[in-house]
Amino acid sequence: MQKNLLAAESPLYIFSDGAKTLADKASVEAVRRVAAGASGFKSVKVIERDQNMGLANSIISGVTQLVNQYGSVIVFEDDLISSPYTLQYFNDALIRYANQDQVMHIGAYMFHLQDKSLPESFFFRAATSWGWATWARAWKNFEPDIDTLMAQFDAEKIRRFSIDGTMNFWKQMQEFKARKNNSWAIRWYASVFLKNGLTLNPSKSLIHNIGHDGTGVHSNIEHMYSVQVAQQPVCFYPDKIEENVKAYHAIKHFLKNRKGGFLQRGMRFVKQLRAKYMLRRV
């Protein structure tokens, strides 16, 4: 992010969660020393948590603090590589759609889509969490209570929410309720969806997530979400506030086919088990 064109004009807030166990304390302190040396921004402030809040609560708290202070926020996690134009995209979109209530989220990551005729940016229903931005007016609709969210879904909404069953979004909701994950992102997407909100997305990804090496909190060891980060700025932003049908079908096609055939799935599963075993040994 330091190499982004607007980095020098951007105040940076780094939220460092507290150590989960005593064994993690040295690693947390090492990370905080790196964070304290960050440069290339308008200002840098490191917020060091005394206790371990966990990923979800830390992000929710940090986003709430900053939207209340600034009216909008751009959010990066620590395992993302960005384009030099990512901050420009976020800032342009935050200004352009500031008063468009239906636009609730700006995402910078996009899958590797086969349809090359899509516009440079488009509206879609789902909210991605790998580099994103929002406004205070949208974030006020965030509903953290999973029971309140799930009670508003029927079978048809579950189908649309899950992109015609091609993505396990509803399963993520069920797993959060069962305390099998601690995702803030699925609750945020559900909050946006239930308000008929839309998300802005680039057709060529401005973010690459390197957390799929087994180190990510909610990520497996896999490469299906790998992308080449765009090296050109986004110059087109849609005027009509509606979901792009071509983009919807392109994303649906990707999600439906991303895991490949039975043999490919089996080989990937074996590779994941082997890689996890090697990580544990290290």
C-alpha distance (Angstrom), angle and dihedral (degrees) to the residues before:
residue distance angle dihedral
M1 . . .
Q2 3.79 . .
K3 3.83 89.5 .
N4 3.80 93.5 55.7
L5 3.79 114.7 119.7
L6 3.82 93.3 -120.1
A7 3.81 97.8 40.9
A8 3.81 93.3 105.4
E9 3.82 89.6 56.3
S10 3.80 95.1 47.1
P11 3.82 127.6 89.5
L12 3.81 108.4 -136.9
Y13 3.79 123.3 -147.4
I14 3.80 116.4 -169.2
F15 3.80 115.8 -163.9
S16 3.81 112.1 -157.5
D17 3.78 114.9 -168.6
G18 3.79 120.5 -141.6
A19 3.80 121.2 -101.1
K20 3.80 114.2 -80.4
T21 3.81 92.7 -148.5
L22 3.79 136.0 6.2
A23 3.79 88.0 -103.0
D24 3.82 89.4 61.6
K25 3.80 95.7 50.9
A26 3.81 96.7 89.4
S27 3.80 91.7 49.7
V28 3.81 91.8 49.3
E29 3.80 90.9 50.8
A30 3.81 90.2 49.8
V31 3.80 90.7 52.3
R32 3.80 90.9 48.5
R33 3.80 90.9 53.7
V34 3.79 89.2 54.3
A35 3.81 91.2 46.8
A36 3.82 91.8 50.5
G37 3.81 89.2 57.3
A38 3.82 94.9 53.8
S39 3.80 113.0 129.7
G40 3.78 140.8 168.0
F41 3.80 95.4 73.1
K42 3.80 133.1 102.3
S43 3.79 87.8 -108.5
V44 3.79 137.6 -16.3
K45 3.79 125.5 -145.2
V46 3.80 122.4 177.9
I47 3.79 115.5 -155.7
E48 3.81 107.8 -158.6
R49 3.78 115.3 -161.2
D50 3.80 115.6 -144.0
Q51 3.80 92.3 -153.3
N52 3.79 132.5 38.1
M53 3.80 106.5 -99.4
G54 3.79 96.0 175.9
L55 3.79 126.4 -123.5
A56 3.79 98.1 -75.6
N57 3.81 98.5 46.0
S58 3.79 91.9 42.6
I59 3.80 93.0 54.1
I60 3.80 94.5 42.3
S61 3.81 91.1 50.0
G62 3.79 94.0 45.9
V63 3.80 94.8 46.9
T64 3.80 91.4 47.5
Q65 3.80 91.5 50.4
L66 3.80 94.3 50.1
V67 3.81 99.3 42.8
N68 3.79 88.2 50.7
Q69 3.80 89.3 51.4
Y70 3.81 100.8 40.2
G71 3.81 107.2 15.6
S72 3.80 91.9 -119.9
V73 3.80 139.5 36.5
I74 3.81 140.7 -157.7
V75 3.80 113.4 -147.4
F76 3.81 128.8 -156.7
E77 3.78 126.6 172.9
D78 3.79 119.4 -147.7
D79 3.81 98.8 -102.9
L80 3.80 99.0 61.3
I81 3.80 132.0 107.8
S82 3.79 114.2 -157.6
S83 3.77 137.7 -160.3
P84 3.83 117.7 -111.4
Y85 3.82 84.8 -111.8
T86 3.79 100.1 50.7
L87 3.80 96.5 99.3
Q88 3.80 90.3 45.8
Y89 3.81 89.9 54.1
F90 3.80 92.2 49.1
N91 3.79 94.6 47.2
D92 3.81 94.2 45.6
A93 3.79 91.3 50.1
L94 3.82 94.5 44.0
I95 3.78 89.3 55.6
R96 3.81 96.6 40.2
Y97 3.82 96.4 50.9
A98 3.79 99.2 29.6
N99 3.81 92.7 119.5
Q100 3.81 98.6 34.8
D101 3.79 102.0 102.8
Q102 3.81 94.6 -168.3
V103 3.80 90.5 59.8
M104 3.79 101.3 78.7
H105 3.81 106.2 157.5
I106 3.80 140.6 29.4
G107 3.80 117.2 -152.7
A108 3.81 125.1 -167.3
Y109 3.81 100.2 -169.9
M110 3.80 122.4 81.7
F111 3.78 132.4 176.4
H112 3.79 120.1 -112.5
L113 3.81 97.2 -90.6
Q114 3.79 124.7 -163.9
D115 3.81 95.6 -146.0
K116 3.81 105.1 88.2
S117 3.82 93.6 178.8
L118 3.81 94.4 75.8
P119 3.81 118.2 117.2
E120 3.82 119.0 -103.3
S121 3.80 89.8 -99.2
F122 3.79 134.1 10.6
F123 3.78 143.8 170.7
F124 3.81 121.8 -99.4
R125 3.81 134.6 168.1
A126 3.83 102.4 -121.2
A127 3.81 123.9 78.4
T128 3.81 117.0 -136.3
S129 3.80 118.7 -152.5
W130 3.83 102.7 -156.6
G131 3.79 98.3 99.0
W132 3.79 113.5 -18.0
A133 3.78 145.3 157.1
T134 3.79 138.6 -153.4
W135 3.78 144.5 168.4
A136 3.81 132.1 -112.0
R137 3.83 88.9 -114.9
A138 3.83 89.6 60.1
W139 3.80 98.6 36.8
K140 3.81 90.7 57.5
N141 3.83 85.6 71.8
F142 3.81 92.8 59.8
E143 3.80 108.2 123.3
P144 3.83 112.3 -162.5
D145 3.81 96.0 -177.0
I146 3.81 108.5 96.5
D147 3.82 94.2 -161.1
T148 3.80 91.9 54.4
L149 3.79 89.8 50.3
M150 3.81 97.6 45.2
A151 3.79 92.8 48.1
Q152 3.81 89.2 65.0
F153 3.82 95.0 58.5
D154 3.78 127.7 91.1
A155 3.82 127.9 179.3
E156 3.80 93.8 -84.4
K157 3.78 93.5 49.0
I158 3.80 90.6 48.5
R159 3.82 89.2 53.5
R160 3.80 93.2 50.4
F161 3.80 92.3 41.2
S162 3.81 89.9 54.1
I163 3.84 93.8 48.7
D164 3.81 91.9 -110.0
G165 3.78 91.5 -43.0
T166 3.81 95.5 -57.3
M167 3.81 94.9 116.3
N168 3.81 129.4 45.9
F169 3.80 96.0 -127.0
W170 3.81 94.1 129.2
K171 3.80 90.3 47.4
Q172 3.81 87.9 54.3
M173 3.81 88.6 54.5
Q174 3.81 90.8 50.6
E175 3.80 91.8 46.9
F176 3.80 91.5 50.7
K177 3.79 89.4 52.3
A178 3.82 88.6 49.7
R179 3.84 89.1 48.9
K180 3.79 92.0 -117.2
N181 3.80 92.2 126.1
N182 3.79 136.1 20.5
S183 3.78 99.8 -144.8
W184 3.78 121.2 162.5
A185 3.83 89.6 177.0
I186 3.81 97.8 65.3
R187 3.81 90.3 50.7
W188 3.79 90.6 49.0
Y189 3.82 92.1 50.4
A190 3.81 89.8 47.7
S191 3.81 89.9 50.3
V192 3.81 90.8 51.4
F193 3.81 93.0 44.6
L194 3.81 94.3 50.2
K195 3.83 90.0 52.7
N196 3.84 90.0 51.5
G197 3.78 86.9 -115.1
L198 3.79 126.2 164.4
T199 3.77 132.8 -143.1
L200 3.80 127.1 -143.8
N201 3.80 115.9 -132.9
P202 3.82 137.8 175.7
S203 3.80 118.4 -121.7
K204 3.83 88.9 -138.6
S205 3.77 113.0 47.9
L206 3.79 119.0 -109.2
I207 3.82 90.7 -169.3
H208 3.80 136.2 55.4
N209 3.80 119.2 -164.9
I210 3.82 112.9 -143.6
G211 3.82 92.4 -178.2
H212 3.82 93.5 95.0
D213 3.79 91.8 91.2
G214 3.78 91.9 91.2
T215 3.80 95.8 -89.2
G216 3.81 96.6 93.1
V217 3.81 116.2 101.9
H218 3.82 95.1 -129.7
S219 3.82 99.8 19.1
N220 3.77 134.5 98.9
I221 3.80 126.9 -148.8
E222 3.81 100.7 -88.4
H223 3.78 142.3 122.4
M224 3.79 104.3 -151.2
Y225 3.80 90.7 103.0
S226 3.80 95.4 49.7
V227 3.80 114.8 124.2
Q228 3.78 141.1 175.7
V229 3.80 107.5 -112.7
A230 3.80 112.7 -121.4
Q231 3.79 115.0 -110.1
Q232 3.80 95.5 -163.3
P233 3.81 128.1 77.2
V234 3.79 122.1 -110.3
C235 3.80 107.0 -110.3
F236 3.82 101.6 167.6
Y237 3.79 123.4 72.2
P238 3.83 120.8 175.0
D239 3.78 118.9 -111.7
K240 3.81 95.8 -162.7
I241 3.80 110.7 78.1
E242 3.80 101.1 -140.1
E243 3.78 138.1 104.3
N244 3.79 112.9 -85.2
V245 3.81 105.4 -119.9
K246 3.83 95.0 -157.8
A247 3.79 91.1 50.4
Y248 3.80 90.8 48.4
H249 3.80 91.5 54.8
A250 3.82 92.6 43.9
I251 3.81 90.9 53.0
K252 3.80 91.6 43.6
H253 3.82 89.6 52.5
F254 3.80 91.2 50.2
L255 3.80 93.3 48.6
K256 3.79 93.0 46.5
N257 3.80 93.2 51.6
R258 3.81 102.8 29.5
K259 3.81 95.9 103.2
G260 3.80 95.6 49.9
G261 3.79 125.1 -147.0
F262 3.80 129.7 -32.2
L263 3.82 93.8 -85.9
Q264 3.81 92.9 48.9
R265 3.80 91.1 49.1
G266 3.79 91.3 50.1
M267 3.80 93.3 49.2
R268 3.81 91.2 48.3
F269 3.80 91.4 49.8
V270 3.81 90.8 52.9
K271 3.81 91.0 48.2
Q272 3.80 90.8 50.5
L273 3.79 92.4 51.3
R274 3.81 91.4 47.6
A275 3.82 93.3 47.6
K276 3.80 92.6 47.8
Y277 3.79 90.2 50.2
M278 3.80 90.9 51.6
L279 3.83 91.4 48.6
R280 3.79 90.4 52.8
R281 3.80 90.8 50.3
V282 3.81 91.4 51.8
